[in-house]
C-alpha cells in the first residue's frame, strides 16, 4: 500500500548498531547531532546580534543542557563578495564584531569564540554550487580555501546545500569532504542534497548526515510527506551516518511576528517521530517566542534519550528496533483527520518479542510507567497525535537485542545499491492493524 494511503501507522523506533553502515568512522556524530538552526526563524536576515542572542537563549532556556549544542548559521551570513584573495567573509554590515578593516576576516571567528564560551559549537552554511540558494557566494571551485577558512574561524559543523548546480552531484560533495579533512580540524559534515541521487546509499562514506527529502514546512501534510519519503531507510543509517528529515517545525517561526502552525498534538507527534527515526534534531523556532508548552516538548528527556541511544539504529517500515538494554521505543501515530481518537494495538510479533514476553511500558512524554503488558498493548491515540512509549522486558534476554526492523522486509527498488564508485577519504510505508 502506498505511504500516502496509510491510515493509522504503528511507528516504533530505537537504537542499535547497524553493522552494514560504512560510516566515516572519524569519531564525529556518533549520535544524531542536535542544535539550533537560524533558517526558519530568520531566513537570510541574520546578523551578529541575533546569533549572540540565540546563543544566550539556548543556554537560558535549558536547551544546551538538554543536548542542543550546535548553533548553525544558515544561508545569509556571508558577504555578497569574496575578499581580494578569493576568501569568504562575513557580511560587512551585519557581522562586524567591532573589528577594524584590517581584521574583517576575524569577524566569524569572534562569533565562534563567543558561542564556544557558552558551551556551544558554531556551525555554518555553504553551497556546492557557485552560489548559495539566496545568491551569496557558493563553494564550488573554492572548496579548499573555504574549508580552511571555516577551520581557521573555529567552525565545527558545515551544512552543505545543492543550489544553482546540476552536474556531478557526488563529486561536489566528495570534494568538500576531502577539503574539510585536509584542514586537520574535526567537522560534522551535513549534506542538504534534498534526497536527490539516493544519498542514503553513498552518504555514509561522504558525510555524517544527508537529507532524505526536500525542505519541510510547518504543516501536518508536510511532516507526513517527509516521514513517508524516509520509509525503509533505517538500514543505511547508524553511528556517524544519519538520515536527516530536515529541521524541526516545533514552535513559532518567522520574525518579528512569529507564530506556530502545528497543534500541540502535532508538535508532539513530529518531535517523537524525528527522534525515533534518529534524525538530527535542530530547533528552528524563534527562541524569543517559545511557549513553555512547546519548550517542554523540545526538552522531553526520555524522547531525546531514545534519539541519542548509543547503539543508533533508526526505525523502519514497521518502526521498531532494539534499544541498548533490549527494550523498544514505540510511537503509536494516528494520522487520521476525520476521527478524534483511535485505539491502536501493538502486538509483540511486530517488535520481535515472543508472545509471552512481559514488559513494563513507560510513557515518554508523561515520563511515568503505565503498567505491565504481555503479548500486546492497546492505547487510545488522538487525531494527529502520538503515544510514545518505551517497553522494557521484566526478564531481559540477550536475544531481545538481536532483532532488526528490516529483517524479512524487501528493499524498495529505488533504494537498491548502485555500482557508483566513491573515492575513499583522503584520496583526490507499511500498514498495521489498529484497534482491538
C-alpha positions as CSV (number, residue, x, y, z in Angstrom):
1,X,0.0,0.0,0.0
2,X,1.4,3.4,-0.9
3,X,2.6,5.5,2.1
4,X,0.1,8.3,1.2
5,X,-2.8,6.0,1.8
6,X,-1.7,4.7,5.2
7,X,-4.2,5.3,7.9
8,X,-3.2,4.7,11.5
9,X,0.5,3.8,11.4
10,X,2.3,2.0,14.0
11,X,5.7,3.6,14.3
12,X,8.4,2.2,16.5
13,X,12.0,3.1,16.8
14,X,15.0,2.5,18.9
15,X,18.7,2.3,18.7
16,X,21.3,-0.4,18.0
17,X,24.4,-0.6,15.9
18,X,23.9,-1.3,12.2
19,X,27.0,-3.2,11.0
20,X,26.1,-2.6,7.4
21,X,26.7,1.1,7.7
22,X,30.1,2.1,6.2
23,X,30.4,5.4,8.1
24,X,33.4,7.7,8.0
25,X,34.4,6.4,11.4
26,X,36.2,9.7,12.4
27,X,34.6,9.8,15.8
28,X,32.1,12.6,14.9
29,X,28.3,12.4,15.2
30,X,28.2,9.0,16.9
31,X,24.7,10.0,17.9
32,X,22.5,12.3,15.8
33,X,23.6,16.0,16.0
34,X,21.3,18.4,18.0
35,X,21.2,22.1,18.0
36,X,19.6,25.3,16.7
37,X,19.4,26.5,13.1
38,X,18.6,30.0,12.1
39,X,16.7,29.5,8.9
40,X,13.0,29.1,10.0
41,X,13.2,31.9,12.5
42,X,15.1,34.5,10.5
43,X,15.7,33.3,6.9
44,X,18.6,35.1,5.3
45,X,18.0,38.2,7.6
46,X,20.5,37.2,10.2
47,X,23.1,39.3,12.0
48,X,25.6,39.0,14.7
49,X,23.3,40.4,17.5
50,X,20.7,37.7,16.6
51,X,23.3,35.0,16.8
52,X,24.7,36.1,20.1
53,X,21.1,36.4,21.5
54,X,20.3,32.9,20.2
55,X,23.4,31.5,22.0
56,X,22.3,33.2,25.2
57,X,18.8,31.9,24.9
58,X,19.9,28.3,24.1
59,X,21.6,28.3,27.5
60,X,19.0,30.2,29.4
61,X,16.1,28.0,28.2
62,X,18.0,24.8,29.2
63,X,18.3,23.6,25.6
64,X,22.1,23.3,25.8
65,X,21.8,21.1,28.8
66,X,19.1,19.0,27.0
67,X,21.7,18.3,24.3
68,X,21.2,21.0,21.7
69,X,24.9,22.1,21.4
70,X,25.3,23.3,17.8
71,X,24.3,26.8,16.7
72,X,24.2,26.8,12.9
73,X,24.2,30.0,10.8
74,X,22.2,29.1,7.7
75,X,22.2,31.0,4.4
76,X,22.7,34.7,4.5
77,X,25.7,35.1,6.9
78,X,28.3,35.8,4.2
79,X,29.1,39.0,2.2
80,X,28.0,39.1,-1.4
81,X,31.6,39.4,-2.4
82,X,34.7,37.4,-1.6
83,X,37.9,39.1,-0.5
84,X,40.5,40.2,-2.9
85,X,42.3,36.8,-2.5
86,X,39.1,34.8,-3.0
87,X,38.1,34.0,0.6
88,X,34.6,34.0,2.1
89,X,33.9,36.7,4.6
90,X,31.0,37.6,6.9
91,X,28.6,40.3,5.7
92,X,30.5,43.6,6.3
93,X,27.4,45.3,7.8
94,X,25.7,42.6,9.7
95,X,28.7,40.7,11.2
96,X,31.2,43.3,12.2
97,X,32.2,42.3,15.8
98,X,33.6,45.8,16.1
99,X,36.6,44.7,14.1
100,X,38.6,47.3,12.2
101,X,39.0,46.9,8.5
102,X,42.3,45.1,8.8
103,X,40.7,42.4,10.9
104,X,37.5,41.8,8.9
105,X,38.3,38.2,8.3
106,X,38.2,37.5,12.1
107,X,34.5,38.5,12.4
108,X,33.2,35.0,12.3
109,X,36.0,33.7,14.5
110,X,35.0,36.3,17.1
111,X,31.4,35.0,16.9
112,X,32.6,31.4,17.1
113,X,34.6,32.2,20.2
114,X,31.5,33.8,21.9
115,X,29.4,30.7,21.0
116,X,32.1,28.4,22.4
117,X,32.2,30.4,25.6
118,X,28.6,29.5,26.1
119,X,29.4,25.8,25.9
120,X,28.1,25.6,22.3
121,X,29.7,24.9,18.9
122,X,29.3,27.1,15.8
123,X,28.0,25.6,12.5
124,X,28.0,27.4,9.2
125,X,26.3,27.1,5.8
126,X,27.7,26.9,2.3
127,X,26.6,25.5,-1.1
128,X,28.2,23.1,-3.5
129,X,27.3,25.4,-6.4
130,X,28.8,28.7,-7.4
131,X,26.1,30.5,-5.4
132,X,24.0,29.7,-2.4
133,X,20.2,29.3,-2.6
134,X,19.9,33.0,-1.6
135,X,22.5,34.2,-4.1
136,X,25.6,34.5,-1.9
137,X,29.0,33.0,-3.0
138,X,29.0,29.2,-3.0
139,X,32.0,27.0,-2.5
140,X,32.3,25.3,-5.9
141,X,35.9,25.5,-7.1
142,X,36.7,27.1,-3.7
143,X,36.4,24.0,-1.5
144,X,40.0,24.1,-0.2
145,X,40.1,27.8,0.8
146,X,36.6,27.8,2.2
147,X,37.2,24.7,4.3
148,X,40.4,26.3,5.6
149,X,38.5,29.5,6.5
150,X,35.9,27.5,8.4
151,X,38.7,25.7,10.3
152,X,40.6,28.9,11.0
153,X,37.4,30.5,12.4
154,X,36.7,27.6,14.7
155,X,33.7,26.3,13.0
156,X,32.6,22.7,14.0
157,X,29.7,21.9,11.6
158,X,29.0,22.5,7.9
159,X,25.6,22.4,6.3
160,X,26.3,22.0,2.6
161,X,23.5,22.8,0.1
162,X,22.7,22.0,-3.5
163,X,21.5,25.1,-5.3
164,X,22.4,26.5,-8.7
165,X,24.2,23.4,-9.9
166,X,23.0,20.4,-11.9
167,X,26.1,18.2,-12.5
168,X,28.5,15.9,-10.7
169,X,26.3,15.6,-7.6
170,X,28.5,13.1,-5.8
171,X,31.8,14.6,-6.9
172,X,30.9,18.0,-5.4
173,X,30.1,16.6,-2.0
174,X,33.2,14.4,-2.0
175,X,35.4,17.4,-2.9
176,X,34.2,19.3,0.2
177,X,34.6,16.2,2.4
178,X,38.2,15.9,1.3
179,X,38.8,19.7,1.8
180,X,37.4,19.6,5.3
181,X,39.6,16.6,6.1
182,X,42.7,18.3,4.8
183,X,42.3,21.1,7.4
184,X,43.0,18.7,10.2
185,X,40.1,20.0,12.2
186,X,37.2,17.7,13.1
187,X,33.9,18.8,11.4
188,X,30.4,17.4,11.4
189,X,29.5,17.4,7.7
190,X,25.8,17.5,6.8
191,X,24.5,17.4,3.2
192,X,21.4,19.2,2.1
193,X,21.0,17.5,-1.3
194,X,17.2,17.1,-0.8
195,X,17.2,13.3,-1.2
196,X,18.4,13.5,-4.8
197,X,20.5,10.6,-6.0
198,X,19.7,8.2,-3.2
199,X,22.2,9.8,-0.7
200,X,21.5,7.1,1.9
201,X,23.4,4.7,-0.3
202,X,26.6,6.7,-0.7
203,X,26.2,9.3,2.1
204,X,27.8,7.2,4.9
205,X,31.1,7.3,3.0
206,X,30.9,11.0,2.4
207,X,29.2,12.8,5.3
208,X,27.7,12.4,8.8
209,X,24.2,13.2,7.7
210,X,22.2,13.6,4.5
211,X,18.7,15.0,3.7
212,X,16.2,12.3,2.7
213,X,13.6,14.8,1.4
214,X,13.0,18.3,0.1
215,X,12.5,21.0,2.6
216,X,9.9,20.5,5.3
217,X,7.2,23.1,6.1
218,X,5.2,23.8,9.3
219,X,2.1,21.8,8.2
220,X,0.8,18.3,9.0
221,X,0.8,17.2,5.4
222,X,4.5,18.3,5.0
223,X,5.5,16.4,8.2
224,X,3.7,13.2,6.9
225,X,5.3,13.6,3.5
226,X,8.8,13.8,4.8
227,X,8.0,10.8,7.1
228,X,6.7,8.7,4.2
229,X,9.6,9.7,1.9
230,X,12.0,8.4,4.6
231,X,10.4,5.0,5.0
232,X,12.7,2.0,4.6
233,X,16.0,3.9,5.1
234,X,16.9,2.7,8.6
235,X,19.3,0.1,7.3
236,X,21.5,2.8,5.8
237,X,22.0,4.8,9.0
238,X,23.9,4.3,12.2
239,X,26.6,5.9,14.4
240,X,28.4,8.6,12.4
241,X,25.9,8.4,9.5
242,X,22.3,9.7,9.8
243,X,19.2,10.2,7.7
244,X,18.2,13.8,8.1
245,X,14.4,14.5,7.8
246,X,15.1,18.3,7.9
247,X,14.6,20.9,10.7
248,X,12.1,20.6,13.5
249,X,8.9,22.5,12.8
250,X,8.1,22.7,16.5
251,X,7.4,26.2,17.8
252,X,6.8,29.6,16.3
253,X,8.7,30.5,13.1
254,X,9.3,33.8,11.4
255,X,10.3,37.2,12.7
256,X,9.3,39.5,14.2
257,X,5.7,38.2,14.3
258,X,6.4,34.5,14.8
259,X,3.6,32.0,15.0
260,X,3.1,28.3,15.5
261,X,1.4,26.4,12.6
262,X,1.1,23.0,14.2
263,X,-1.2,22.0,17.1
264,X,0.2,20.8,20.4
265,X,-0.5,17.2,19.5
266,X,1.1,17.6,16.0
267,X,4.2,19.1,17.6
268,X,4.5,16.2,20.0
269,X,4.0,13.7,17.1
270,X,6.5,15.5,14.9
271,X,9.2,15.6,17.6
272,X,8.7,12.0,18.7
273,X,8.9,10.7,15.1
274,X,12.0,12.7,14.2
275,X,13.6,11.5,17.4
276,X,12.7,7.8,16.9
277,X,13.9,7.8,13.3
278,X,17.3,9.1,14.5
279,X,17.1,12.3,12.5
280,X,19.4,15.1,13.7
281,X,17.3,17.3,15.9
282,X,17.6,21.0,15.1
283,X,15.3,23.5,16.7
284,X,14.4,26.2,14.1
285,X,11.8,28.2,16.0
286,X,12.1,31.8,17.1
287,X,13.7,31.2,20.6
288,X,12.4,34.6,21.9
289,X,8.8,33.4,21.5
290,X,8.8,29.8,22.6
291,X,5.9,28.9,24.8
292,X,6.5,26.9,28.0
293,X,4.4,24.0,26.5
294,X,6.5,23.9,23.3
295,X,9.8,24.2,25.2
296,X,8.7,21.2,27.3
297,X,8.3,19.2,24.1
298,X,11.7,20.1,22.9
299,X,13.3,19.2,26.3
300,X,11.5,15.9,26.8
301,X,14.4,14.0,28.3
302,X,13.1,10.5,27.6
303,X,12.3,11.1,24.0
304,X,15.7,12.7,23.5
305,X,17.3,9.7,25.2
306,X,15.9,7.4,22.5
307,X,17.3,9.6,19.7
308,X,20.7,9.7,21.4
309,X,20.9,6.0,22.4
310,X,24.4,5.0,21.8
311,X,23.6,1.9,19.6
312,X,22.0,4.1,16.9
313,X,19.5,2.2,14.7
314,X,16.5,4.2,13.4
315,X,13.0,2.8,12.9
316,X,11.9,1.3,9.6
317,X,8.8,0.2,7.7
318,X,7.4,-1.1,11.0
319,X,9.4,1.4,13.0
320,X,11.0,-0.8,15.7
321,X,14.5,-1.7,16.8
322,X,16.1,-2.9,20.0
323,X,17.4,-0.3,22.4
324,X,20.7,-0.9,24.1
325,X,19.1,-2.6,27.1
326,X,16.9,-4.9,24.9
327,X,13.9,-2.7,25.2
328,X,11.9,-1.0,22.4
329,X,10.9,2.6,21.8
330,X,7.4,2.8,20.3
331,X,5.4,5.6,18.8
332,X,1.7,4.9,18.0
333,X,0.7,7.5,15.4
334,X,-2.9,8.4,14.5
335,X,-2.7,10.0,11.0
336,X,-6.4,10.3,10.5
337,X,-8.1,13.7,10.3
338,X,-11.7,12.7,10.4
339,X,-11.8,10.9,13.8
340,X,-11.0,12.4,17.2
341,X,-9.3,9.2,18.5
342,X,-8.4,5.7,17.6
343,X,-7.5,2.6,19.6
344,X,-4.2,1.2,18.3
345,X,-2.9,-2.2,19.2
346,X,0.7,-3.2,19.2
347,X,1.3,-6.9,19.0
348,X,4.6,-8.3,20.2
349,X,5.5,-10.1,17.0
350,X,5.8,-6.7,15.2
351,X,8.6,-5.8,17.5
352,X,10.5,-9.0,17.8
353,X,9.3,-10.2,21.2
354,X,7.9,-13.7,21.9
355,X,4.2,-13.5,22.7
356,X,4.6,-14.4,26.3
357,X,7.2,-11.7,27.0
358,X,6.1,-9.4,29.8
359,X,7.2,-5.8,29.6
360,X,6.9,-2.6,31.6
361,X,5.5,0.2,29.4
362,X,6.6,3.8,30.1
363,X,5.0,6.9,28.6
364,X,7.9,9.0,27.3
365,X,6.1,12.4,27.3
366,X,4.5,11.9,30.7
367,X,7.7,10.3,32.0
368,X,5.9,7.7,34.0
369,X,5.3,3.9,33.9
370,X,1.8,3.0,32.8
371,X,1.8,-0.8,33.6
372,X,2.9,-4.2,32.7
373,X,1.8,-6.0,29.5
374,X,2.2,-9.4,27.8
375,X,1.5,-10.2,24.2
376,X,0.1,-6.8,23.1
377,X,-0.7,-3.3,24.2
378,X,-3.6,-1.1,23.2
379,X,-3.7,2.7,23.6
380,X,-6.1,5.5,22.6
381,X,-4.4,8.0,20.3
382,X,-5.9,11.3,19.4
383,X,-6.1,12.7,15.8
384,X,-2.7,13.8,14.5
385,X,-1.3,12.6,17.8
386,X,1.0,10.0,19.2
387,X,1.5,7.9,22.2
388,X,5.3,7.5,22.7
389,X,6.3,4.5,24.8
390,X,9.4,2.6,26.0
391,X,9.0,-1.1,26.5
392,X,11.4,-2.8,28.9
393,X,11.2,-6.6,29.4
394,X,10.7,-7.7,33.0
395,X,13.1,-10.6,32.4
396,X,15.7,-9.4,29.9
397,X,17.0,-11.9,27.4
398,X,20.1,-11.5,25.2
399,X,18.1,-12.5,22.2
400,X,16.0,-9.3,22.6
401,X,18.7,-7.2,21.1
402,X,19.3,-9.3,18.0
403,X,16.2,-8.4,16.1
404,X,16.3,-5.7,13.4
405,X,13.2,-3.9,11.9
406,X,14.2,-4.6,8.3
407,X,14.6,-8.4,8.8
408,X,12.3,-10.1,6.3
409,X,11.3,-6.8,4.6
410,X,12.2,-6.4,0.9
411,X,14.1,-3.3,-0.1
412,X,12.2,-0.8,-2.3
413,X,13.6,-0.8,-5.8
414,X,14.5,2.9,-5.5
415,X,16.8,2.1,-2.6
416,X,18.8,-0.7,-4.3
417,X,22.5,0.0,-4.1
418,X,24.1,1.2,-7.3
419,X,27.6,0.5,-8.6
420,X,29.0,4.1,-8.5
421,X,32.4,4.2,-7.0
422,X,33.1,6.7,-4.2
423,X,36.7,7.8,-3.6
424,X,37.8,6.9,-0.1
425,X,38.5,9.7,2.4
426,X,41.9,11.3,1.7
427,X,42.0,10.4,-2.0
428,X,41.8,13.1,-4.6
429,X,5.1,2.5,4.5
430,X,3.7,-0.4,5.9
431,X,0.1,-0.6,7.3
432,X,-0.5,-2.2,10.7
433,X,-3.9,-3.4,12.1
434,X,-5.2,-0.9,14.5
435,X,-8.0,-1.4,17.0
436,X,-9.0,-4.2,19.3
